[in-house]
């Protein structure tokens, strides 16, 4: 019995010793394990850029010619579209430069009483954001009557941006968008498709000429993905032209009911017409 007890004590002692040994061994290598675990985290995909823009709708009244608080895509570094700003939406109705047609409000930058705005020009993306902060967007020209109204206010201005955009980015590989130069255009403000550029019966006003003397759109510079209205720029009258989106032009902003409703819901304390 005494021998059995001694053996049992030795086994238990060795077991405890082994357990302590393996715990010590595990503790010894834990820093190495942690290191490689950290390396796994290090190699895990991370955004290349910091999104330093507005993360939610605000009513700051921050009035910038080129909005800087809309943020950017953390992976691509490209700009994001702005939320409407409640206070700027509220103030939009009293601005010099407003014109009305069939109950719809338009703001024309060259008609402003602010010298900076009256002579300002924006690239296409910044133009959209300037309008969007005010519950508006670049104009979408959907009827001939609306177009005639807009043309009547273009005296003295050489060109203006519209919300027209070529669908040449991710998600635009649908068969009905091809060929792109004919079927690939839409109004970005409301996602409405434009009539085919070669249509004879539907409304559009693409120019018959351009910088290269070819029918528009002609993608003459490459990446001419935005639609501008040019005022006799090529001796062709007031006509539509495809233009590279980095060019800078005056703008027409148009009220967007969805943006206005969005601002009213997010800022119920404000009276937003």
KOLKE-770014 format. One line per field, with one value per residue (C-alpha): residue number from 0; residue in three letters; x negated, y negated, z negated. Coordinates in steps of 0.001 Angstrom, whole numbers, plus 524288, in hexadecimal, padded with zeros to 5 digits. Each point is the difference from the previous one (the first is absolute). Example, Ala and Ser with C-alpha at 12.3 -4.5 7.8 and 13.67 -1.06 7.14 Angstrom:
BEGIN
resi: (0  1)
resn: (ALA  SER)
x: (7CFF4  7FAA6)
y: (81194  7F290)
z: (7E188  80294)
END
This chain:
BEGIN
resi: (0  1  2  3  4  5  6  7  8  9  10  11  12  13  14  15  16  17  18  19  20  21  22  23  24  25  26  27  28  29  30  31  32  33  34  35  36  37  38  39  40  41  42  43  44  45  46  47  48  49  50  51  52  53  54  55  56  57  58  59  60  61  62  63  64  65  66  67  68  69  70  71  72  73  74  75  76  77  78  79  80  81  82  83  84  85  86  87  88  89  90  91  92  93  94  95  96  97  98  99  100  101  102  103  104  105  106  107  108  109  110  111  112  113  114  115  116  117  118  119  120  121  122  123  124  125  126  127  128  129  130  131  132  133  134  135  136  137  138  139  140  141  142  143  144  145  146  147  148  149  150  151  152  153  154  155  156  157  158  159  160  161  162  163  164  165  166  167  168  169  170  171  172  173  174  175  176  177  178  179  180  181  182  183  184  185  186  187  188  189  190  191  192  193  194  195  196  197  198  199  200  201  202  203  204  205  206  207  208  209  210  211  212  213  214  215  216  217  218  219  220  221  222  223  224  225  226  227  228  229  230  231  232  233  234  235  236  237  238  239  240  241  242  243  244  245  246  247  248  249  250  251  252  253  254  255  256  257  258  259  260  261  262  263  264  265  266  267  268  269  270  271  272)
resn: (UNK  UNK  UNK  UNK  UNK  UNK  UNK  UNK  UNK  UNK  UNK  UNK  UNK  UNK  UNK  UNK  UNK  UNK  UNK  UNK  UNK  UNK  UNK  UNK  UNK  UNK  UNK  UNK  UNK  UNK  UNK  UNK  UNK  UNK  UNK  UNK  UNK  UNK  UNK  UNK  UNK  UNK  UNK  UNK  UNK  UNK  UNK  UNK  UNK  UNK  UNK  UNK  UNK  UNK  UNK  UNK  UNK  UNK  UNK  UNK  UNK  UNK  UNK  UNK  UNK  UNK  UNK  UNK  UNK  UNK  UNK  UNK  UNK  UNK  UNK  UNK  UNK  UNK  UNK  UNK  UNK  UNK  UNK  UNK  UNK  UNK  UNK  UNK  UNK  UNK  UNK  UNK  UNK  UNK  UNK  UNK  UNK  UNK  UNK  UNK  UNK  UNK  UNK  UNK  UNK  UNK  UNK  UNK  UNK  UNK  UNK  UNK  UNK  UNK  UNK  UNK  UNK  UNK  UNK  UNK  UNK  UNK  UNK  UNK  UNK  UNK  UNK  UNK  UNK  UNK  UNK  UNK  UNK  UNK  UNK  UNK  UNK  UNK  UNK  UNK  UNK  UNK  UNK  UNK  UNK  UNK  UNK  UNK  UNK  UNK  UNK  UNK  UNK  UNK  UNK  UNK  UNK  UNK  UNK  UNK  UNK  UNK  UNK  UNK  UNK  UNK  UNK  UNK  UNK  UNK  UNK  UNK  UNK  UNK  UNK  UNK  UNK  UNK  UNK  UNK  UNK  UNK  UNK  UNK  UNK  UNK  UNK  UNK  UNK  UNK  UNK  UNK  UNK  UNK  UNK  UNK  UNK  UNK  UNK  UNK  UNK  UNK  UNK  UNK  UNK  UNK  UNK  UNK  UNK  UNK  UNK  UNK  UNK  UNK  UNK  UNK  UNK  UNK  UNK  UNK  UNK  UNK  UNK  UNK  UNK  UNK  UNK  UNK  UNK  UNK  UNK  UNK  UNK  UNK  UNK  UNK  UNK  UNK  UNK  UNK  UNK  UNK  UNK  UNK  UNK  UNK  UNK  UNK  UNK  UNK  UNK  UNK  UNK  UNK  UNK  UNK  UNK  UNK  UNK  UNK  UNK  UNK  UNK  UNK  UNK  UNK  UNK  UNK  UNK  UNK  UNK  UNK  UNK)
x: (80000  7F4CD  7F955  80C91  8016E  7F21F  801F6  80CB3  7F987  7F4F5  80998  807EB  7F398  7FAF2  80D3C  80055  7F203  802E3  80BEA  7F7DA  7F58B  80962  8063F  7F2A3  7FCDB  80CBB  7FCEE  7F27C  8053F  80BED  7F8B0  7FC52  80E17  80494  7F5FF  804DB  80E06  7FC9B  7F9AE  80CD1  806F4  7F566  801E8  80ECE  8058B  80131  80551  7F5D5  80644  806EC  80DF8  80003  80D2A  80D89  804E0  80E2D  808EF  7FD26  80614  7F3AD  8025B  7F1E5  7FFEC  7F43F  7FE1B  7F98A  80555  7F50C  807D1  8063D  7F546  7F9DC  80000  7F619  7FAC1  7FFD5  7FE1E  80A80  80A04  80D52  80CEC  80479  80BA8  8096F  7FD12  80C88  7FCC7  7FB09  80C5C  8080E  7F88C  80056  80D41  7FB80  7F3FE  7FE08  7FEBF  80C4A  8096C  80CC3  80641  80C7B  7FE88  7F1E9  7F4D0  7F31C  7F3FF  7F6B6  7F28E  7FD36  80C34  7FB75  7FDCE  7F3DA  7F439  7F90C  80B83  80325  7F2AF  7FDF4  7FDCE  80031  7FBAF  80B99  7FEAA  7FE09  80B5E  808ED  7FBAC  801FB  80DFE  8028A  7FC6D  80BCC  809D3  7FD94  7F7EF  7FADC  80B14  8064C  8060E  80B59  80963  7FEBC  80819  7F6B8  7F487  8057D  801E5  7F1DB  7FACE  80725  7F767  7F2ED  7FD4D  7F238  7FB68  7F79C  803CB  805B3  7FFA1  80BA9  80179  7FE72  7F631  7FAF6  8017E  7F1D2  7FCE2  8022A  80DAB  8019A  7FDC9  80E74  802C3  80A26  7F567  7F8B5  7FB59  7FC6F  7FF31  80E3C  806B1  7F6EB  8045F  808A0  80385  7F858  808E0  80BBC  7FA66  808B3  7FA81  7FDEA  805A7  7F66B  7F6BD  803A5  80EA2  807D0  80CED  7FC61  7FB8D  7F189  7F7AE  7F279  7F7F4  7FCD5  7F23E  7F56E  7F18B  7FD2C  80BB5  80703  80DBE  800CF  7FD21  7F2BD  7F71D  7F5DC  7F725  80259  80820  809C2  809F7  807AE  80A68  7FEF0  80869  7F747  804AB  7FBC2  7F251  7FDA7  80929  80AE6  80975  803AB  7FD7C  7FC43  7F1E7  7F8B3  7F4E3  7F56B  8050D  7F3F0  80310  80582  80CA0  80B0E  80B87  80EB3  80502  80DC6  8087F  800A1  80C65  7F954  7F504  809B9  807FC  7F384  7FC16  80D8E  7FFBE  7F26E  801F8  80E3E  7FC8F  7FD3C  80A0B  7FACD  8088E)
y: (80000  7F6F6  802E2  7FD1E  7F304  7FC3B  8035F  7F860  7F413  800D2  80114  7F46D  7F84A  80307  7FCAF  7F2E9  7FD95  80343  7F730  7F4ED  802E4  7FF61  7F3C4  7F9FC  80466  7FA14  7F357  80010  8009E  7F772  7F383  806B9  80449  7F237  7FAC9  80883  7FD11  7F1B4  80273  8061D  7F390  7F814  806FE  7FF4F  7F68C  7F222  7F3A6  7F7E3  7F307  7F9E3  7FB9F  7F2B6  7FB65  7FE4F  80D4D  7FBF1  7F4C1  7F2FA  7F27D  7F7E6  7F598  801F2  7F8ED  8038A  7FDE6  80D57  80880  80664  8076E  80AA1  80A04  809C9  80E69  80604  8097B  7F7A2  7F292  7FAA0  7F64E  80389  7F95D  7F655  80139  7F482  7F5DB  7FC12  7F196  7FE9A  806DC  7F63E  7F44D  80464  7F9BD  7F1F9  7FFEA  7F6AD  80875  807FB  801F0  807AB  80827  807DD  7FF75  804E3  7F7D4  7FE4D  7F880  7FA9E  7FCAB  7F513  7F8A9  7FF11  7F2D6  80589  7FC9B  80C78  8087E  7F830  80327  80D54  80C7E  80DDC  80D38  80934  80750  7F3D5  7F9BC  80B23  7FED6  7F151  80225  80BDF  7F8A6  7F772  80B04  7FE54  806A1  7FC7D  7FDD4  80B48  7FBA9  80933  7F883  7F6C5  7F5C9  8004A  7FF19  7F40E  7F975  802B0  7FB60  7F31B  7FD4C  80359  7F2CD  7FBBD  80D49  808DD  80D1D  806D7  80D84  80916  80C8D  807FF  80B10  80B3E  80D17  8044C  80442  80C3B  80585  7FACA  80CD3  80293  80389  7F52A  7F5BC  80414  7FA38  7F602  7F42D  80261  80656  7FD0E  7F272  7FCD0  7F48C  80299  7F74B  80907  80C1C  7FDF5  80533  7F6A3  80326  80705  7F618  8042B  7FF4B  7F856  7FF59  7FE95  7F397  7FC9D  7F512  80568  7F730  803D0  7FB02  7FE3A  7FD9C  80A69  7FC85  80CAE  802AF  8000A  8079A  802C6  8025E  7F7A3  7FE2C  80D9B  801B7  7F5A0  80577  7F3E2  7F847  7F14E  7F62E  7F744  7F2D7  7FF17  80424  80651  7F75F  809F4  7F896  804AD  80EA5  80BE6  8049F  80AED  7FA0E  80573  7FEAB  7F8DB  7F3E3  7F499  7F91B  7F7C4  807E8  80126  80666  8059D  8036D  80EA6  803E5  80BEA  7F7B5  7F638  80ACA  80615  7F30D  7FDD1  80D70  7FE2E  7F1FE  7FEFD  7F3FB  7F85E  7FA6C  804DF  7FB66)
z: (80000  7FC6B  80CFD  8076D  7F8F6  80324  80E5F  80071  7FA00  809F6  80B6E  7FB29  7FDEA  80D73  805FD  7F919  803BB  80E25  7FFDD  7FA86  809FD  80B73  7FA7A  7FEEA  80DD2  804E8  7F8DF  805D3  80DE5  7FDB0  803F4  80CBF  80219  7FD02  80989  80B11  7FC3E  8010A  80D26  80467  7FC08  806A9  80CF0  7FF1B  80A31  7FAFF  80671  8070B  7FC54  7F489  80232  7F972  80505  7FA76  7FB69  7FE1D  8041A  7F97D  7FF92  7FEA0  80A48  80436  80D02  80855  80E78  800D2  7F4E1  7F843  7F5C3  8086C  7FDF8  80926  80313  7F66D  80A47  80C3B  7FA16  80907  7FB1F  7FA80  802AF  7F598  7F71A  800C4  7F58B  7F902  7FEBB  80DF3  804B1  7F85A  80583  80E31  802C5  7FDC2  808A9  80B4C  80C0E  7FD83  80B45  80019  80AA2  7FE27  7F145  80058  7FA8C  8074A  7FB8D  80A56  7FAE9  809C9  7FB89  7F1CE  7F97C  7F96A  808A6  7FC03  803E7  80C1F  805DA  7F9AD  80790  7FAA5  80504  8019C  7F31D  7F79A  8072E  7FBE1  7F1E9  7FFC6  80484  7F75C  7F391  80341  80284  80E8F  80A85  80D59  80971  8075F  80CD8  80251  808C4  80B5C  7F8B7  7F473  80947  806E9  7F2D5  7FC31  80D21  7FE40  7F419  80639  805FD  7FC73  7FB33  80880  7FA0A  7F435  7F9FC  7FF62  7F80D  80C79  7FE61  8081C  7F926  8018D  7F20F  7F7AA  801C3  80DCC  80705  80280  80E33  80160  7FDBC  80C45  808AF  7F5A0  808F0  803C5  7F44D  7F4A3  7FBAE  7F437  7F72E  7F37E  7F7BE  8018F  806DB  80C01  80CBA  80B55  80D40  80901  805BF  80DD1  7FDA8  80A0C  7F8A1  7F193  7F948  7FFAE  805AC  80293  808A7  80DEA  7FE5D  7F5D2  7FEAF  80A2B  80863  7FC9C  7FB12  7F13D  7F7B2  80616  7F425  806CF  7F41E  7FA7E  7F3A8  8045D  7F678  7FBE4  80748  80156  80755  80845  804FF  80E3D  7FC05  80D47  807BA  7FE32  7F728  7F264  80072  7F7EA  7FFD9  7F920  7F81F  7F71A  7F20D  7FAE5  80812  7F827  80353  7FA47  7FB07  7FF5F  7F37F  7FFD8  7F441  7FD63  7F898  7FA19  7FA53  7FA70  7F990  7FA9B  7F9BE  7FA4B  7F9AF  7FA5F  7FB63  7FB76  7F801  80C86  80950  80D15  80B70)
END
